[in-house]
Amino acid sequence: MSRLLKAAALALTLAALPAVGDAQTADNRAPIMWSAVTVEYVGDTLTLRGPAELVQGDNRFRADEISGFSQSGDSRLEATGNVYFVTPEQTIRGDRATYDTASGVIVVTGDVILTQGENVMTGGRLTYNIRTEAARIEGGSADRVQGVFYPESSGT
């Protein structure tokens, strides 16, 4: 059991949750809490099945299955099934997601829905670099990206 706990701590520490946009705060040093129905550690891969959830500060990463692994000092998270990444400002939903700590890129695919307040954007693939805040969303159904944006009120 101690090998599993050590592996869980190592894998999840290396795979600290990405922060999206203004959510990049000192929370990246906050403890990572996790929960799952089952946990499996094989080689350098820790897999949470469940629903599975990782929480760090105000950021939450949830999916049917989340795997974290580390190779040569770099780590990666892969999530499948009912994927949600939630920050105080944004929610990203998709069918599958990968997050690479070396590049700082999170890719969400399959019926992607990105919300920020009342604003909503949908597509088939979202690529977001958490360091540069560069984002690209590509078409989903009928190869189209769609969105609804609410202008800020002027207060008059």
FITOR-880304 format. One line per field, with one value per residue: residue in one letter; x, y, z of N, C-alpha, C in turn; residue number from 0. Coordinates in Angstrom, 1 decimal. Layout:
N
r	c(A / ...)
n.u	c(X / ...)
n.v	c(Y / ...)
n.w	c(Z / ...)
ca.u	c(X / ...)
ca.v	c(Y / ...)
ca.w	c(Z / ...)
c.u	c(X / ...)
c.v	c(Y / ...)
c.w	c(Z / ...)
k	c(NUM / ...)
***
This chain:
156
r	c(M / S / R / L / L / K / A / A / A / L / A / L / T / L / A / A / L / P / A / V / G / D / A / Q / T / A / D / N / R / A / P / I / M / W / S / A / V / T / V / E / Y / V / G / D / T / L / T / L / R / G / P / A / E / L / V / Q / G / D / N / R / F / R / A / D / E / I / S / G / F / S / Q / S / G / D / S / R / L / E / A / T / G / N / V / Y / F / V / T / P / E / Q / T / I / R / G / D / R / A / T / Y / D / T / A / S / G / V / I / V / V / T / G / D / V / I / L / T / Q / G / E / N / V / M / T / G / G / R / L / T / Y / N / I / R / T / E / A / A / R / I / E / G / G / S / A / D / R / V / Q / G / V / F / Y / P / E / S / S / G / T)
n.u	c(0.8 / 2.0 / 3.6 / 1.7 / 0.5 / 2.7 / 3.2 / 0.8 / 1.0 / 3.3 / 2.7 / 0.4 / 1.3 / 3.2 / 1.5 / 0.1 / -2.8 / -3.9 / -4.2 / -6.6 / -6.7 / -7.4 / -7.4 / -4.9 / -3.1 / -1.6 / -2.5 / -1.4 / 0.4 / -1.0 / -2.4 / -3.2 / -6.2 / -7.8 / -10.2 / -11.9 / -13.5 / -12.1 / -8.5 / -5.6 / -2.2 / 0.3 / 3.4 / 4.6 / 2.2 / -0.7 / -4.0 / -7.2 / -10.5 / -14.0 / -16.8 / -14.0 / -12.0 / -10.0 / -8.9 / -7.6 / -6.9 / -9.1 / -9.7 / -11.1 / -11.0 / -12.6 / -13.8 / -14.8 / -12.7 / -9.3 / -6.0 / -2.7 / 0.7 / 4.3 / 7.2 / 10.6 / 10.8 / 8.8 / 5.2 / 1.9 / -1.6 / -4.4 / -7.8 / -10.9 / -14.3 / -17.1 / -15.8 / -14.8 / -13.5 / -13.1 / -12.9 / -12.8 / -13.6 / -14.2 / -15.7 / -14.9 / -16.0 / -16.0 / -15.4 / -13.0 / -9.7 / -6.4 / -3.5 / -0.5 / 2.3 / 4.9 / 4.6 / 2.5 / 0.0 / -3.4 / -5.7 / -8.9 / -11.4 / -14.2 / -17.5 / -17.1 / -17.7 / -17.3 / -17.6 / -17.9 / -19.0 / -22.0 / -21.4 / -20.9 / -19.2 / -19.0 / -17.6 / -15.5 / -12.9 / -10.7 / -7.8 / -5.6 / -3.1 / -1.8 / 0.2 / 0.7 / -1.8 / -3.0 / -5.5 / -7.4 / -10.2 / -11.8 / -14.0 / -17.0 / -19.8 / -20.9 / -18.6 / -18.3 / -17.7 / -19.5 / -21.0 / -22.2 / -22.3 / -22.4 / -22.5 / -20.8 / -22.7 / -23.2 / -23.9 / -25.8)
n.v	c(-1.2 / 1.3 / 1.8 / 2.4 / 4.7 / 6.4 / 6.6 / 7.7 / 10.2 / 11.2 / 11.1 / 12.8 / 15.2 / 15.9 / 16.3 / 18.7 / 20.7 / 22.4 / 26.0 / 28.2 / 31.1 / 34.0 / 32.5 / 31.7 / 31.5 / 31.7 / 29.2 / 27.0 / 25.9 / 24.8 / 22.1 / 19.0 / 17.4 / 14.3 / 12.0 / 8.9 / 5.9 / 3.6 / 3.0 / 2.7 / 1.7 / 1.3 / 0.7 / 3.8 / 5.0 / 6.4 / 5.7 / 6.9 / 5.9 / 6.2 / 8.0 / 10.2 / 12.7 / 15.6 / 18.1 / 21.3 / 24.1 / 26.5 / 25.2 / 22.5 / 19.2 / 16.9 / 13.6 / 10.5 / 8.8 / 9.4 / 9.6 / 9.8 / 10.4 / 10.1 / 10.9 / 11.1 / 13.4 / 15.0 / 15.4 / 14.2 / 14.5 / 12.5 / 12.4 / 10.8 / 10.6 / 12.3 / 14.8 / 17.5 / 20.7 / 23.0 / 26.3 / 29.3 / 31.3 / 30.1 / 27.3 / 24.3 / 21.8 / 18.5 / 15.4 / 14.2 / 14.8 / 16.1 / 17.0 / 18.5 / 19.0 / 19.9 / 21.4 / 23.0 / 22.9 / 22.3 / 20.1 / 19.7 / 17.6 / 16.6 / 17.4 / 20.0 / 22.4 / 25.7 / 27.9 / 31.2 / 33.1 / 34.3 / 33.9 / 31.6 / 29.1 / 26.8 / 23.8 / 21.3 / 20.8 / 22.1 / 23.9 / 25.0 / 27.1 / 27.4 / 29.0 / 31.1 / 31.9 / 31.6 / 30.5 / 28.1 / 27.2 / 24.6 / 23.5 / 21.6 / 19.8 / 19.8 / 21.1 / 23.6 / 26.4 / 27.7 / 30.4 / 32.4 / 35.6 / 38.0 / 41.4 / 43.6 / 45.4 / 49.0 / 50.2 / 52.2)
n.w	c(0.0 / 0.7 / -1.5 / -3.5 / -2.4 / -2.4 / -5.1 / -6.0 / -4.8 / -6.1 / -8.9 / -9.0 / -8.0 / -9.9 / -11.9 / -11.6 / -11.6 / -14.5 / -14.8 / -16.0 / -17.9 / -16.1 / -13.8 / -13.1 / -10.4 / -7.1 / -6.4 / -7.6 / -6.0 / -4.1 / -2.1 / -3.8 / -4.1 / -4.4 / -5.7 / -6.3 / -7.5 / -7.9 / -7.8 / -9.6 / -10.0 / -12.3 / -13.5 / -14.5 / -14.3 / -13.0 / -12.4 / -12.1 / -11.5 / -11.9 / -11.1 / -11.4 / -9.7 / -9.5 / -7.4 / -7.0 / -5.1 / -6.3 / -8.6 / -10.6 / -11.9 / -13.6 / -14.5 / -16.1 / -16.1 / -15.1 / -15.9 / -14.9 / -15.7 / -15.6 / -17.4 / -17.9 / -16.3 / -17.2 / -17.1 / -17.6 / -18.0 / -18.7 / -19.6 / -19.8 / -20.9 / -20.0 / -19.3 / -17.4 / -16.8 / -14.4 / -13.4 / -11.3 / -13.2 / -15.6 / -17.4 / -18.9 / -21.0 / -22.3 / -24.3 / -24.0 / -22.7 / -22.7 / -20.9 / -20.9 / -19.0 / -19.6 / -22.0 / -21.3 / -22.4 / -22.8 / -24.2 / -25.3 / -26.5 / -28.6 / -28.7 / -27.4 / -25.0 / -24.0 / -21.4 / -20.1 / -17.7 / -18.9 / -21.5 / -24.2 / -26.0 / -28.6 / -30.0 / -31.7 / -30.9 / -28.5 / -28.0 / -25.6 / -24.4 / -21.3 / -20.4 / -22.3 / -22.8 / -25.2 / -27.4 / -29.3 / -31.0 / -32.7 / -35.4 / -34.7 / -34.9 / -38.2 / -38.9 / -37.7 / -35.6 / -32.9 / -31.1 / -28.3 / -27.2 / -24.7 / -24.5 / -22.3 / -19.9 / -20.1 / -17.8 / -17.8)
ca.u	c(0.0 / 2.8 / 4.1 / 0.6 / 0.4 / 3.9 / 3.0 / -0.2 / 1.5 / 4.3 / 2.0 / -0.5 / 2.1 / 3.8 / 0.4 / -0.7 / -3.9 / -3.6 / -5.0 / -7.1 / -6.9 / -7.2 / -7.4 / -3.6 / -2.8 / -0.7 / -3.1 / -0.7 / 1.2 / -2.0 / -2.4 / -4.1 / -7.0 / -8.4 / -11.2 / -12.2 / -14.1 / -10.9 / -7.2 / -4.7 / -0.9 / 1.0 / 4.6 / 4.6 / 0.9 / -1.7 / -5.3 / -8.4 / -11.7 / -15.0 / -16.2 / -12.7 / -11.9 / -8.8 / -9.2 / -6.5 / -7.4 / -10.5 / -9.8 / -11.6 / -10.8 / -13.5 / -14.0 / -15.1 / -11.4 / -8.2 / -4.7 / -1.5 / 2.0 / 5.5 / 8.4 / 11.8 / 10.5 / 7.5 / 4.0 / 0.7 / -2.9 / -5.4 / -9.1 / -11.9 / -15.7 / -17.7 / -14.7 / -15.1 / -12.4 / -13.8 / -12.1 / -13.8 / -14.1 / -14.5 / -15.9 / -14.7 / -16.6 / -15.7 / -15.4 / -11.7 / -8.8 / -5.0 / -2.8 / 1.0 / 2.9 / 6.0 / 4.2 / 1.5 / -1.1 / -4.5 / -6.5 / -10.2 / -12.0 / -15.5 / -18.6 / -16.5 / -18.4 / -16.6 / -18.4 / -17.3 / -20.2 / -23.1 / -20.8 / -20.7 / -18.6 / -19.0 / -16.8 / -15.1 / -11.6 / -10.2 / -6.4 / -5.3 / -1.8 / -2.0 / 1.3 / 0.5 / -3.3 / -3.4 / -6.5 / -7.9 / -11.3 / -12.1 / -15.4 / -17.6 / -20.9 / -20.9 / -17.3 / -18.5 / -17.6 / -20.6 / -20.9 / -23.2 / -21.6 / -23.2 / -21.7 / -20.9 / -23.6 / -22.6 / -24.4 / -26.8)
ca.v	c(0.0 / 2.5 / 2.1 / 3.0 / 6.1 / 7.2 / 6.8 / 8.7 / 11.6 / 11.7 / 11.4 / 13.9 / 16.4 / 16.3 / 16.7 / 19.8 / 21.1 / 23.7 / 27.1 / 28.8 / 32.5 / 34.7 / 31.6 / 31.4 / 32.2 / 30.9 / 27.9 / 25.9 / 25.3 / 24.3 / 20.6 / 18.4 / 16.4 / 13.5 / 11.0 / 8.0 / 4.7 / 2.7 / 3.6 / 1.6 / 2.2 / 0.4 / 1.4 / 5.2 / 5.6 / 6.3 / 5.8 / 7.1 / 5.6 / 6.4 / 9.2 / 10.6 / 14.1 / 16.2 / 19.5 / 22.1 / 25.4 / 26.7 / 24.5 / 21.1 / 18.4 / 15.7 / 12.8 / 9.1 / 8.2 / 10.3 / 8.9 / 10.7 / 9.6 / 11.0 / 10.3 / 12.0 / 14.6 / 15.7 / 14.6 / 14.3 / 14.0 / 12.2 / 12.2 / 10.4 / 10.4 / 13.4 / 15.6 / 18.9 / 21.4 / 24.2 / 27.4 / 30.3 / 32.1 / 29.3 / 25.9 / 23.6 / 20.4 / 17.7 / 14.0 / 13.7 / 15.9 / 15.8 / 18.2 / 18.2 / 20.0 / 20.5 / 22.5 / 23.9 / 22.8 / 21.4 / 19.9 / 19.1 / 17.2 / 16.0 / 18.2 / 20.9 / 23.6 / 26.6 / 29.0 / 32.2 / 33.8 / 33.9 / 33.6 / 30.2 / 28.8 / 25.3 / 23.3 / 20.0 / 20.7 / 23.3 / 23.8 / 26.2 / 27.2 / 28.1 / 30.0 / 32.2 / 32.1 / 31.4 / 29.5 / 27.8 / 26.2 / 24.2 / 23.1 / 20.4 / 19.4 / 20.6 / 21.8 / 25.0 / 26.8 / 28.6 / 31.1 / 33.4 / 36.5 / 39.1 / 42.6 / 44.1 / 46.6 / 50.2 / 50.7 / 53.3)
ca.w	c(0.0 / 0.7 / -2.9 / -4.2 / -1.9 / -2.9 / -6.6 / -6.2 / -4.5 / -7.1 / -10.1 / -8.9 / -7.7 / -11.1 / -12.9 / -11.0 / -12.4 / -15.2 / -14.5 / -17.2 / -17.9 / -14.9 / -12.7 / -12.7 / -9.1 / -6.2 / -6.1 / -8.2 / -4.9 / -3.1 / -2.2 / -4.8 / -3.5 / -5.4 / -5.3 / -7.3 / -7.0 / -7.9 / -8.1 / -10.1 / -10.3 / -13.0 / -14.1 / -14.1 / -14.6 / -11.9 / -13.1 / -11.2 / -12.2 / -11.0 / -11.5 / -10.7 / -9.6 / -8.9 / -7.0 / -6.4 / -4.9 / -6.9 / -9.9 / -10.5 / -13.1 / -13.3 / -15.7 / -15.8 / -15.8 / -15.2 / -15.8 / -14.8 / -15.7 / -15.7 / -18.1 / -18.0 / -15.6 / -17.7 / -16.7 / -18.5 / -17.6 / -19.8 / -19.0 / -20.8 / -20.5 / -19.2 / -18.9 / -17.0 / -16.1 / -13.9 / -12.6 / -10.9 / -14.3 / -16.8 / -17.4 / -20.2 / -21.0 / -23.5 / -24.1 / -23.8 / -22.5 / -22.3 / -20.4 / -20.9 / -18.1 / -20.3 / -22.9 / -20.7 / -23.3 / -22.5 / -25.4 / -25.0 / -27.8 / -28.6 / -28.2 / -26.5 / -24.6 / -23.1 / -20.9 / -19.2 / -17.3 / -19.7 / -22.8 / -24.5 / -27.3 / -28.8 / -31.1 / -31.6 / -30.3 / -27.9 / -27.6 / -24.8 / -23.7 / -20.0 / -20.2 / -23.2 / -22.9 / -26.6 / -27.5 / -30.6 / -31.0 / -34.1 / -35.6 / -34.3 / -35.9 / -39.5 / -39.0 / -37.4 / -34.2 / -32.6 / -29.8 / -27.9 / -26.4 / -24.1 / -24.3 / -20.9 / -19.9 / -19.8 / -16.5 / -17.9)
c.u	c(0.9 / 3.4 / 3.0 / 0.5 / 1.5 / 3.7 / 1.9 / 0.2 / 2.4 / 3.5 / 1.1 / 0.2 / 2.7 / 2.7 / -0.5 / -1.7 / -3.5 / -4.6 / -5.4 / -7.3 / -6.5 / -7.1 / -5.9 / -3.2 / -1.8 / -1.3 / -2.3 / 0.3 / 0.3 / -2.0 / -3.4 / -4.8 / -7.6 / -9.3 / -11.5 / -12.9 / -13.0 / -9.7 / -6.3 / -3.3 / -0.1 / 2.2 / 4.6 / 3.3 / -0.1 / -3.1 / -6.4 / -9.6 / -12.9 / -16.4 / -14.9 / -12.7 / -10.6 / -9.2 / -7.9 / -6.9 / -8.9 / -10.7 / -10.2 / -11.5 / -11.6 / -13.7 / -14.4 / -13.8 / -10.3 / -6.9 / -3.6 / -0.3 / 3.1 / 6.6 / 9.4 / 11.5 / 9.3 / 6.4 / 2.9 / -0.5 / -3.7 / -6.7 / -10.1 / -13.3 / -16.2 / -16.7 / -15.2 / -13.9 / -13.0 / -12.9 / -13.2 / -14.4 / -14.6 / -14.9 / -15.7 / -15.3 / -16.3 / -15.8 / -14.1 / -10.8 / -7.4 / -4.4 / -1.3 / 1.7 / 4.1 / 5.7 / 3.2 / 0.2 / -2.2 / -5.3 / -7.8 / -10.9 / -13.4 / -16.6 / -18.1 / -17.5 / -17.6 / -17.5 / -17.6 / -18.5 / -21.3 / -22.6 / -20.5 / -20.1 / -18.6 / -18.1 / -16.4 / -13.7 / -11.1 / -8.7 / -6.1 / -4.0 / -2.0 / -1.0 / 1.1 / -0.9 / -3.8 / -4.4 / -7.0 / -9.0 / -11.6 / -13.5 / -15.8 / -18.6 / -20.9 / -19.7 / -17.5 / -18.3 / -18.8 / -20.4 / -22.0 / -22.4 / -22.5 / -22.3 / -21.9 / -21.8 / -22.8 / -23.0 / -25.3 / -28.2)
c.v	c(1.3 / 2.8 / 2.8 / 4.5 / 7.0 / 7.5 / 7.8 / 10.1 / 12.1 / 12.0 / 12.6 / 15.2 / 16.8 / 16.8 / 17.7 / 20.3 / 22.4 / 24.7 / 27.8 / 30.3 / 33.2 / 33.8 / 31.2 / 32.2 / 31.3 / 29.5 / 26.8 / 25.3 / 24.7 / 22.7 / 20.1 / 17.3 / 15.6 / 12.5 / 10.2 / 6.8 / 3.7 / 3.5 / 2.5 / 2.3 / 1.1 / 1.1 / 2.8 / 5.8 / 5.3 / 6.5 / 5.9 / 6.8 / 5.8 / 6.8 / 9.5 / 12.1 / 14.5 / 17.7 / 20.1 / 23.5 / 25.5 / 25.9 / 23.0 / 20.5 / 17.1 / 15.0 / 11.4 / 8.4 / 9.3 / 9.5 / 10.0 / 9.9 / 10.6 / 10.2 / 11.4 / 13.3 / 15.4 / 14.8 / 15.0 / 13.8 / 13.6 / 11.9 / 11.8 / 10.3 / 11.6 / 14.3 / 17.1 / 19.5 / 22.8 / 25.0 / 28.4 / 31.1 / 31.3 / 27.9 / 25.3 / 22.2 / 19.8 / 16.2 / 13.4 / 14.9 / 15.4 / 17.1 / 17.8 / 19.3 / 20.6 / 21.6 / 23.4 / 23.9 / 21.8 / 21.3 / 19.1 / 18.8 / 16.6 / 16.8 / 19.2 / 22.1 / 24.4 / 27.7 / 29.9 / 33.1 / 33.3 / 33.5 / 32.1 / 30.1 / 27.3 / 25.0 / 21.8 / 19.7 / 22.1 / 23.0 / 25.1 / 26.1 / 28.0 / 29.2 / 31.3 / 32.7 / 32.1 / 30.3 / 29.3 / 26.8 / 25.9 / 23.6 / 21.8 / 19.9 / 20.4 / 21.5 / 23.3 / 25.2 / 27.8 / 29.2 / 32.1 / 34.3 / 37.6 / 40.2 / 43.0 / 45.3 / 47.8 / 50.8 / 51.9 / 52.9)
c.w	c(0.0 / -0.7 / -3.7 / -3.7 / -2.4 / -4.4 / -6.8 / -5.9 / -5.6 / -8.4 / -10.1 / -8.7 / -9.1 / -12.1 / -12.3 / -12.0 / -13.2 / -14.7 / -15.8 / -17.0 / -16.6 / -13.6 / -12.3 / -11.5 / -8.3 / -5.9 / -6.7 / -7.2 / -3.9 / -3.2 / -3.3 / -4.1 / -4.6 / -4.8 / -6.5 / -6.7 / -6.9 / -8.3 / -8.5 / -10.4 / -11.0 / -13.7 / -13.6 / -14.2 / -13.4 / -12.6 / -12.0 / -12.0 / -11.3 / -11.4 / -10.7 / -10.7 / -8.9 / -8.6 / -6.4 / -6.3 / -5.4 / -8.2 / -9.7 / -11.8 / -12.8 / -14.6 / -15.2 / -15.4 / -16.1 / -15.0 / -15.8 / -14.8 / -15.9 / -16.4 / -18.2 / -17.4 / -16.1 / -17.3 / -17.6 / -17.8 / -18.8 / -19.1 / -20.1 / -20.1 / -19.6 / -18.6 / -18.6 / -16.4 / -15.7 / -13.1 / -12.2 / -12.1 / -15.4 / -16.5 / -18.8 / -20.0 / -22.3 / -23.2 / -23.7 / -23.6 / -22.2 / -21.8 / -20.2 / -20.1 / -18.8 / -21.2 / -22.4 / -21.5 / -22.8 / -23.8 / -25.0 / -26.4 / -27.6 / -28.0 / -27.1 / -26.3 / -23.6 / -22.7 / -20.0 / -18.9 / -18.2 / -21.2 / -23.0 / -25.9 / -27.4 / -30.0 / -30.9 / -30.9 / -29.8 / -27.5 / -26.9 / -24.2 / -22.5 / -19.8 / -21.0 / -23.3 / -24.3 / -26.7 / -29.0 / -30.5 / -32.5 / -34.1 / -35.0 / -35.3 / -37.0 / -39.6 / -38.7 / -35.9 / -34.0 / -31.3 / -29.6 / -26.9 / -25.9 / -23.9 / -22.8 / -20.9 / -19.5 / -18.5 / -16.6 / -18.1)
k	c(0 / 1 / 2 / 3 / 4 / 5 / 6 / 7 / 8 / 9 / 10 / 11 / 12 / 13 / 14 / 15 / 16 / 17 / 18 / 19 / 20 / 21 / 22 / 23 / 24 / 25 / 26 / 27 / 28 / 29 / 30 / 31 / 32 / 33 / 34 / 35 / 36 / 37 / 38 / 39 / 40 / 41 / 42 / 43 / 44 / 45 / 46 / 47 / 48 / 49 / 50 / 51 / 52 / 53 / 54 / 55 / 56 / 57 / 58 / 59 / 60 / 61 / 62 / 63 / 64 / 65 / 66 / 67 / 68 / 69 / 70 / 71 / 72 / 73 / 74 / 75 / 76 / 77 / 78 / 79 / 80 / 81 / 82 / 83 / 84 / 85 / 86 / 87 / 88 / 89 / 90 / 91 / 92 / 93 / 94 / 95 / 96 / 97 / 98 / 99 / 100 / 101 / 102 / 103 / 104 / 105 / 106 / 107 / 108 / 109 / 110 / 111 / 112 / 113 / 114 / 115 / 116 / 117 / 118 / 119 / 120 / 121 / 122 / 123 / 124 / 125 / 126 / 127 / 128 / 129 / 130 / 131 / 132 / 133 / 134 / 135 / 136 / 137 / 138 / 139 / 140 / 141 / 142 / 143 / 144 / 145 / 146 / 147 / 148 / 149 / 150 / 151 / 152 / 153 / 154 / 155)
***
